[in-house]
């Protein structure tokens, strides 16, 4: 986290089940409550209205599930990070679970600036020619979809967002399974928007499986990308 002092930490968490219908702000409130229950030594900003130094990554669309959500926070003192996921998960609502924690280097780049690609596993309603439609969508030079921006509808090309797209199989209930990777910059797109642009494919359920930080031709999972080495963490 840029401009931080103290002991910066990155958390990975999952959002599964019915809780997928709560929004980003509700998730933030649930996390802040769990921090209080676990009595984390949070660092606070200075000024007239101090607030905890907590920074969330890319927002997850309401209704989508995820195994790969992230947030950064700053602690006043180092704590046992191995025990932290369990302590926080027990204080969170069912469906929200912290699955990893790592110490960050000082002044680590913000998550929203660092993550360059996200991976999705999307269930779609069964259609007999799903494979052909997916292949045609990937081969297309443009994929236009209608989005709502600042109260009005605009048509945008989401083809530059799509990194990869494949029909990976069939679910137990006959739904198709699509795996896709999407760029996050300079703009992103929701899985449903990509499917709508392809035409004839309807999203049933989406799971964000990974987020990646790409640097110097290599991919890094955000929990590892800016991790302070253990020896250095102990020394601090």
ZIQUI-V227894 format. One record per pair of residues at least 12 apart in sequence whose C-alpha atoms are under 6 Angstrom apart, sorted by sequence separation. I is the first residue (numbers start at 1). J is the second residue. D is the distance in whole Angstrom. If there is no record, write none. Layout:
I & J & D
I & J & D
//
This chain:
144 & 156 & 5
166 & 178 & 6
57 & 70 & 5
85 & 98 & 5
144 & 157 & 4
166 & 179 & 5
57 & 71 & 5
85 & 99 & 6
143 & 157 & 5
165 & 179 & 6
56 & 71 & 4
85 & 100 & 6
142 & 157 & 6
143 & 158 & 5
165 & 180 & 4
55 & 71 & 6
143 & 159 & 5
164 & 180 & 5
55 & 72 & 5
142 & 159 & 5
164 & 181 & 5
54 & 72 & 6
163 & 181 & 5
54 & 73 & 4
163 & 182 & 5
53 & 73 & 6
81 & 101 & 6
162 & 182 & 5
53 & 74 & 6
161 & 182 & 5
161 & 183 & 5
161 & 188 & 6
43 & 74 & 6
43 & 75 & 5
42 & 75 & 4
43 & 76 & 5
41 & 75 & 5
42 & 76 & 6
41 & 76 & 6
131 & 167 & 6
23 & 62 & 6
21 & 62 & 5
21 & 63 & 5
20 & 63 & 5
20 & 64 & 6
20 & 65 & 6
16 & 65 & 5
126 & 175 & 5
15 & 65 & 5
125 & 175 & 5
126 & 176 & 6
15 & 66 & 5
124 & 175 & 6
14 & 66 & 5
123 & 175 & 6
124 & 176 & 5
145 & 197 & 5
14 & 67 & 4
123 & 176 & 6
144 & 197 & 5
14 & 68 & 6
34 & 88 & 6
57 & 111 & 5
58 & 112 & 6
123 & 177 & 5
143 & 197 & 5
57 & 112 & 5
122 & 177 & 6
13 & 69 & 5
122 & 178 & 5
12 & 69 & 5
34 & 91 & 5
121 & 178 & 6
12 & 70 & 5
34 & 92 & 6
121 & 179 & 5
11 & 70 & 6
120 & 179 & 6
11 & 71 & 5
120 & 180 & 5
10 & 71 & 6
119 & 180 & 6
137 & 198 & 5
10 & 72 & 4
119 & 181 & 4
9 & 72 & 6
118 & 181 & 6
9 & 73 & 5
118 & 182 & 5
8 & 73 & 6
117 & 182 & 6
8 & 74 & 4
117 & 183 & 4
7 & 74 & 5
116 & 183 & 6
117 & 184 & 5
7 & 75 & 5
116 & 184 & 5
6 & 75 & 6
6 & 76 & 5
7 & 77 & 6
7 & 78 & 6
19 & 95 & 6
125 & 202 & 6
17 & 95 & 6
124 & 202 & 5
16 & 95 & 5
124 & 203 & 5
15 & 95 & 6
124 & 204 & 5
15 & 96 & 5
123 & 204 & 5
14 & 96 & 6
123 & 205 & 5
14 & 97 & 5
122 & 205 & 6
13 & 97 & 5
122 & 206 & 4
13 & 98 & 4
121 & 206 & 6
12 & 98 & 6
13 & 99 & 5
121 & 207 & 5
12 & 99 & 6
120 & 207 & 6
12 & 100 & 5
120 & 208 & 4
11 & 100 & 6
119 & 208 & 6
120 & 209 & 5
11 & 101 & 5
119 & 209 & 6
10 & 101 & 6
119 & 210 & 5
10 & 102 & 5
118 & 210 & 6
9 & 102 & 6
118 & 211 & 4
9 & 103 & 5
9 & 104 & 5
117 & 212 & 5
8 & 104 & 5
115 & 212 & 6
116 & 213 & 6
115 & 213 & 5
114 & 213 & 6
3 & 107 & 6
2 & 107 & 4
1 & 107 & 5
2 & 108 & 6
1 & 108 & 4
2 & 109 & 6
1 & 109 & 6
1 & 110 & 5
105 & 226 & 6
104 & 226 & 6
105 & 227 & 6
104 & 227 & 5
105 & 228 & 5
103 & 227 & 6
104 & 228 & 5
103 & 228 & 5
66 & 207 & 5
68 & 209 & 6
64 & 206 & 5
65 & 207 & 5
66 & 208 & 4
67 & 209 & 5
68 & 210 & 5
64 & 207 & 6
//
